Amino acid sequence: MANNSVNSYNARHIKAEDIAKSFVMSNSFLKILENNNSIVLGARGCGKTTMMKMLTLPALYSWEHKEANQIRENLPFYSIYVSTDIYWDLKNQSFAEQLSKIDNLELVISKFSVNSSIFLSVCDTFKNILKFEIKDTEISRELELCEYLIESWKLPENTIPQLKNVSNALNDRIDQVNILIQKFVFNNTNKFEFPDYFFLEFDTSILRVINKFEELYCKKKKSWALCFDELEFAPHWLQEKLYTSLRSRDQRILYKLSSSPILPSVLEKRFNTDYAPSVGNDFTLIKMWDQADETDFIKDLIKSHVYRNSPGINLKNLFGSNEIYNKDSDSYKISSSFHNEMKELYLKDLSFKEFLIEKQINIESIEFSKDANDTIYRKIKPIVYFRNYFLSGNDSTKVKYRTRKKSSDLYYGIEVITKICDGNPRWLISLLNDLFINTTEKGELPQTKQTDQIMRYSKRFLNVISNIPIDSNSSFTFKKFINKVGEYFKEEILGPSFKMDPRITFTVDQHISQDLLTLLEKGVAQGAFIIVNSNDEDLDFDLKGKRLKLSYLLYPLYYLPLRKYEPISLRECIGIKTNSEGNQMKLF
């Protein structure tokens, strides 16, 4: 399997109709269906784009879910889906320096690019409404609408008044502006002509054309949702405009905005004024990493994928069950698998024996009461299994490890499959594709095959993360940083001391360097690091003070159980040295 399989399922490149064929509903989707503004935050692959595209009519009318018809009939808005184009931000273009010769030229061209994309999306939305809902074939109404669009958007007067021709005229104008820019750069001039269409404002312009559309077609008026996807790639001027528009005066226009988990710091001041939009009052905040706790959603996603080839198969029968994560009361009793693991570890791990003595626990006659299960045994169960698997001995002088090449008894089963991708649909689908290559003729997935494939997938995932670009002057890399953190966590689980509360998450200190903070932010955006216990009422502009964990996909590389456990300061975890003021001096 190619190394890029981790990123193989990207909704950005898939038609809305095709997305609908395998779409699985989640609590996040139910929230974004509401008739209000929404901000959707999450890492790459978490399903932001999928949700946004599912709001469009081609997707909704291709969806065959049992609740699809009800959702279509009751949806209170029409969606105008706008995918962010990296070329909107001209700062990264090769000709940016030449454009800077004229004040605000770069900004004007950027706004033109954004306007053009939005106007094209409006045309697509109008066409979809006429196709799927109104089903109006009256040519005179389309002619009147398009004449109004041509006038409002200052298109050539000879444009044939049909929606498809309006779209073509917009694309032609984009080409013409590109030629103007190339001539300006090539001729090295200080003059640039600004046609009137450069100064259109998309928000007021859209409102005008929507009014005209409703006047011509709509007996029952709805809201209109501008759905901007992947705003982290948009220029800052647009981000500021959209986020402040969440307090829009016209309630017919909604904003559904998606971005990476950490918003740009330049936006923070916009949300810290008396008139700033706020969660609950002006918008709903949807944090996609909360999906990791939606067990039903994850299992439904797995079923939708598995049932294509094996309809109705029991997931536990297919993947098996992993006793490490079995929460049934029967797993906490005398002579259970867990009790036997404890007895084996007791005989070879002096630190575990001392732990039991300290807790006044008799290994032969343990009382597995509900209180004890909740406060002690559920915590130590994964640690007991992992230490018993990897340790051959641990006396007062040295820890001895077994010479095993793989963790065949640890990373398998439906419990692992549902957790290891942290609720990220793209990763999960990619992993399932890889797993099904190893099914037997009877349609079974042996434990060893599951573990082998998960280990390979973890290594590929680390390689993908390692290729995230960072500052060339940085003294560290993603792989070096992750390995430092992973090895520390590994020592917490498999080190000399048995710990009921090992520290395998970390808190970002206030006094860390900007390049390390940038690395963490990029890692969070890509899903290498997951924010833990984030306040659902707060937008995050900075990772300082936040608690993070490694992606569960990285855990097999460091022999870690799929649990969060306690945090440690990042400074202590990776050995950052600080000066007397507490500022970072040296990494590692």
PEKA-V96194 format. One record per residue. PSI is psi in whole degrees, 0 to 359 (* if undefined). OMEGA is omega in whole degrees, 0 to 359 (none if undefined). NEAR is the number of other C-alpha atoms within 10 Angstrom. Layout:
# PEKA-V96194
psi-><PSI:PSI>
omega-><OMEGA:OMEGA>
near-><NEAR:NEAR>
This chain:
# PEKA-V96194
psi-><137:153:338:8:338:329:23:330:95:112:340:327:12:138:148:321:322:325:320:332:331:14:137:127:145:171:326:320:320:325:319:345:346:155:63:173:149:143:123:120:142:165:171:137:359:350:11:309:320:313:316:315:332:348:348:154:320:324:312:324:356:354:132:21:153:335:5:316:318:319:318:315:329:359:123:5:159:138:130:99:126:115:126:135:127:339:355:328:105:352:333:3:153:336:12:322:320:323:333:351:333:127:131:4:317:316:317:317:321:316:322:316:316:312:315:316:319:317:321:320:324:316:316:318:315:315:320:323:316:327:313:332:302:325:47:126:10:110:325:325:317:322:315:319:313:326:323:320:316:317:314:320:6:46:164:138:336:8:127:127:71:149:319:326:328:317:317:321:322:317:322:320:325:316:319:320:322:321:318:318:315:321:319:316:315:319:352:48:169:16:139:124:136:99:160:328:346:340:17:147:123:326:312:324:317:318:320:313:331:318:319:317:315:322:322:325:327:115:320:112:142:172:168:124:116:111:98:119:142:52:345:340:358:154:153:326:322:318:315:318:316:316:325:339:356:347:41:142:328:110:352:338:118:158:122:109:131:145:177:166:325:117:155:142:335:341:343:318:333:333:5:24:167:335:15:148:149:153:136:324:315:340:158:133:124:113:112:339:349:343:336:335:357:81:319:319:315:316:322:322:317:315:317:329:317:321:347:322:331:76:132:1:142:125:324:325:325:309:343:175:140:115:334:325:15:119:2:148:332:340:354:77:167:136:9:170:318:316:319:322:318:317:320:316:324:324:340:351:100:323:325:320:315:325:315:321:317:323:2:47:124:116:332:334:59:138:101:71:163:317:316:321:316:324:336:299:325:328:315:347:306:323:319:313:315:317:320:328:317:335:133:342:154:94:197:355:322:145:131:134:150:148:82:139:339:165:63:339:7:319:79:171:158:328:321:316:321:339:327:340:8:34:11:109:321:314:318:315:318:317:317:320:317:320:320:347:334:11:148:176:334:3:24:156:96:150:314:323:320:312:315:315:321:319:317:319:321:319:319:321:317:321:320:314:322:339:2:126:137:170:129:340:357:144:6:166:168:316:318:317:311:320:321:314:314:319:325:314:321:319:327:325:317:12:186:328:131:125:124:330:69:152:97:27:166:151:131:120:158:327:70:159:158:325:325:322:321:318:315:318:319:321:321:318:328:353:8:326:140:131:133:134:42:140:120:349:0:140:146:125:355:145:352:131:352:150:128:159:161:151:139:335:339:346:319:333:340:16:51:139:153:69:156:314:201:159:158:155:142:321:314:324:315:6:45:129:141:160:187:337:0:7:149:132:314:138:133:*>
omega-><183:182:183:182:178:182:189:184:182:185:180:186:183:179:181:180:180:176:183:184:182:184:177:183:180:176:179:180:178:179:184:177:184:185:179:176:180:168:181:182:178:180:176:176:185:178:180:182:177:179:181:180:179:176:181:183:178:179:183:181:174:185:184:177:182:180:185:183:179:179:178:184:186:181:188:182:168:183:172:186:180:179:181:178:182:181:173:180:187:182:183:182:184:183:184:183:180:181:183:179:180:182:173:180:180:180:181:180:177:179:177:181:179:180:183:179:180:180:177:179:176:178:178:180:178:180:181:178:180:182:190:188:184:178:182:179:180:185:185:180:178:179:180:179:185:175:178:178:181:179:185:184:174:176:180:183:181:177:179:187:170:185:181:180:174:177:179:180:177:179:177:181:175:178:181:179:176:177:178:181:181:177:179:181:184:183:178:183:177:180:177:180:181:174:184:184:177:189:173:174:189:185:179:180:180:181:179:184:175:177:180:180:181:178:184:193:196:172:177:184:176:169:178:184:172:186:180:185:177:182:178:179:183:176:186:181:180:178:180:181:184:182:177:179:178:172:184:179:182:185:177:181:176:176:173:189:177:181:177:188:183:180:180:182:181:179:187:182:179:181:182:177:181:184:182:174:183:179:178:179:185:180:173:180:181:179:190:180:174:179:181:180:178:184:182:179:181:180:177:178:178:180:182:180:183:187:177:182:183:184:173:183:178:184:180:177:182:185:187:179:181:186:181:185:177:183:180:181:181:180:179:177:180:178:173:177:180:180:179:176:178:182:178:180:179:184:186:183:183:182:177:177:180:177:180:178:180:180:180:179:176:186:183:184:181:174:180:178:180:180:180:178:184:187:185:195:177:178:188:185:179:181:178:181:183:180:180:181:188:183:172:178:178:177:184:185:188:173:178:183:175:178:180:182:182:185:190:182:189:186:177:174:183:179:179:182:182:184:198:180:176:178:182:185:183:180:183:180:178:179:179:177:179:182:186:173:186:179:178:178:179:180:181:177:182:181:183:179:178:182:180:183:178:178:178:180:178:179:178:179:178:178:178:180:182:181:175:183:175:180:182:179:182:183:182:179:177:183:180:181:181:180:179:179:182:180:177:180:178:179:178:181:189:181:185:185:173:183:177:180:179:182:181:162:180:177:182:182:180:187:173:184:181:181:176:178:177:177:180:180:177:178:177:180:181:179:177:177:182:176:182:175:177:180:183:181:185:166:181:178:187:179:182:182:181:176:182:169:171:171:178:179:178:185:180:181:182:175:182:174:184:176:182:183:192:179:171:178:179:180:181:184:185:173:176:175:181:177:185:178:180:180:183:176:187:177:179:none>
near-><9:7:14:13:19:22:15:14:17:15:19:16:9:13:12:25:18:14:23:21:14:15:19:21:16:16:13:19:18:11:15:20:20:13:18:23:27:25:21:25:27:25:24:23:24:26:24:27:26:23:26:27:28:25:23:21:22:21:21:21:17:16:23:14:16:8:10:14:13:10:14:15:9:9:15:17:20:22:25:28:25:22:20:19:16:15:15:23:23:18:16:11:11:9:16:15:13:17:23:14:14:12:9:11:16:21:18:14:21:21:22:21:19:21:24:21:21:23:22:21:20:22:19:17:19:17:15:17:19:14:14:13:12:12:11:13:10:8:11:10:14:21:15:15:23:24:19:17:24:22:11:15:22:15:17:13:10:8:14:16:20:18:22:14:15:23:18:15:19:21:14:13:16:16:12:12:16:13:12:14:17:13:13:18:16:11:10:12:13:12:10:13:8:11:9:9:15:19:13:17:14:18:15:10:15:21:15:14:19:19:11:17:19:14:12:13:16:12:9:6:13:15:18:20:23:24:27:23:25:23:22:19:17:21:21:15:14:16:21:15:13:19:20:16:19:24:19:16:8:10:13:16:22:25:23:25:25:23:23:25:28:19:18:15:11:12:17:15:9:16:14:11:9:7:10:15:19:17:15:12:11:16:20:20:22:21:23:20:22:18:20:18:13:16:14:12:19:24:17:15:21:20:18:17:17:20:13:10:11:12:11:10:13:13:16:12:12:17:19:18:17:17:19:24:18:15:11:8:11:10:17:23:17:16:13:12:15:21:21:16:18:22:16:15:24:19:12:18:23:19:19:22:20:15:16:15:12:9:10:10:14:11:16:12:11:14:14:17:12:12:9:13:18:11:11:15:19:17:17:17:22:21:24:26:22:21:23:22:19:16:18:15:18:21:12:10:7:10:17:16:15:11:9:9:6:15:18:16:17:22:28:25:25:19:21:23:20:21:19:23:22:23:24:22:24:20:25:25:22:17:20:17:15:19:18:17:12:16:15:10:7:6:13:14:21:16:18:16:17:25:22:18:20:25:21:16:24:22:17:19:21:19:16:18:18:18:11:13:11:16:11:8:7:10:12:16:18:22:15:13:17:20:17:15:21:24:17:18:24:19:17:20:26:23:18:20:19:21:18:21:16:22:20:25:25:26:22:20:21:16:16:21:14:10:15:19:18:15:20:19:21:22:21:24:21:20:27:26:22:23:20:17:11:16:9:13:13:10:19:18:15:17:20:14:13:16:22:25:20:22:21:23:23:25:20:23:20:17:22:25:23:19:16:18:14:14:19:18:16:19:20:13:21:19:14:15:15:15:9:7:7:12:15:19:13:13:16:13>
